[in-house]
Amino acid sequence: MDAPKSQVLVGNGHSLVVEGLVQELEVSVQGHTLKILVYILPISGADLVLGAAWLATPGPHIADYNIFTLKFYKDHKFVTLHGEHPQLPTQAQFHQLW
């Protein structure tokens, strides 16, 4: 579906032009089916980015950034989504310094 030519501010501070809009995209996230509004943006490296606009859709929620979880109430039960833990760089070995 066509979207009005608008821009979206992304995490790195840049703005991107919206290329399209999907009103109700049904996605499965960690075994839970969600219907979400999706803005099509010219990005790579991820299949889907759940941004601030999406965070308003499940209603009240609890985010724990220490253990990368997001909890909200859906279909009469609590849903917990688990984020990926960042991979920290490993210590360089002596032979890698050459």
C-alpha positions as CSV (number, residue, x, y, z in Angstrom):
1,M,0.0,0.0,0.0
2,D,1.2,3.5,-0.7
3,A,2.2,5.7,2.1
4,P,2.3,9.4,2.2
5,K,5.8,10.6,1.6
6,S,6.9,11.1,5.1
7,Q,10.1,10.5,7.0
8,V,10.9,8.4,10.0
9,L,13.6,9.2,12.5
10,V,15.7,6.0,13.2
11,G,18.0,5.1,16.1
12,N,21.2,6.5,14.7
13,G,19.6,10.0,14.4
14,H,19.1,9.9,10.6
15,S,15.7,10.2,8.9
16,L,14.5,7.8,6.2
17,V,11.8,8.3,3.6
18,V,8.9,5.9,4.0
19,E,8.6,3.7,0.8
20,G,5.3,2.1,1.7
21,L,2.9,1.1,4.4
22,V,1.2,-2.2,5.5
23,Q,-1.8,-1.7,7.7
24,E,-2.0,-5.1,9.4
25,L,1.0,-7.3,8.8
26,E,0.6,-10.6,10.7
27,V,4.0,-11.7,12.1
28,S,5.0,-14.5,14.4
29,V,7.5,-13.4,17.1
30,Q,8.8,-16.1,19.4
31,G,5.6,-18.2,18.9
32,H,3.2,-15.3,19.4
33,T,1.1,-13.9,16.5
34,L,1.0,-10.1,16.3
35,K,-0.8,-7.8,13.8
36,I,1.2,-4.7,13.4
37,L,1.3,-1.5,11.3
38,V,4.5,-1.6,9.2
39,Y,6.4,1.2,7.5
40,I,8.6,0.0,4.7
41,L,12.0,1.7,5.0
42,P,15.2,1.4,3.0
43,I,17.2,-0.5,5.6
44,S,19.2,-3.7,5.6
45,G,20.4,-6.1,8.3
46,A,17.0,-6.9,9.9
47,D,13.8,-8.5,8.7
48,L,11.7,-6.3,11.0
49,V,12.3,-3.5,13.4
50,L,9.8,-3.0,16.2
51,G,10.2,0.7,17.0
52,A,8.6,3.2,19.3
53,A,5.3,3.3,17.3
54,W,4.9,-0.4,17.8
55,L,5.5,-0.1,21.5
56,A,2.3,1.8,21.8
57,T,0.2,-1.0,20.3
58,P,0.3,-3.6,23.1
59,G,-0.7,-1.1,25.7
60,P,1.0,-1.1,29.1
61,H,4.1,-3.1,29.1
62,I,7.2,-3.8,31.2
63,A,10.6,-3.6,29.6
64,D,13.6,-4.9,31.5
65,Y,16.7,-3.8,29.6
66,N,19.1,-5.7,32.0
67,I,17.7,-9.0,30.8
68,F,16.3,-7.9,27.4
69,T,12.6,-8.7,28.0
70,L,9.4,-7.1,27.1
71,K,6.2,-8.2,28.8
72,F,2.6,-7.2,27.9
73,Y,-1.0,-8.6,28.1
74,K,-2.5,-10.1,25.0
75,D,-5.5,-12.4,24.6
76,H,-6.1,-12.7,28.3
77,K,-2.5,-13.8,29.1
78,F,0.9,-12.3,29.6
79,V,3.4,-12.5,26.7
80,T,7.1,-12.2,27.3
81,L,9.4,-11.4,24.4
82,H,13.2,-12.1,24.8
83,G,15.8,-9.9,23.1
84,E,19.2,-11.0,21.9
85,H,22.1,-10.3,24.2
86,P,24.8,-8.3,22.5
87,Q,28.0,-10.2,21.7
88,L,30.9,-8.5,23.4
89,P,34.2,-8.6,21.6
90,T,36.7,-11.3,22.8
91,Q,40.1,-10.4,24.0
92,A,42.7,-10.4,21.2
93,Q,45.4,-13.1,21.3
94,F,49.1,-12.3,20.9
95,H,49.3,-13.8,17.4
96,Q,46.4,-11.6,16.2
97,L,48.4,-8.5,16.9
98,W,51.0,-9.2,14.2
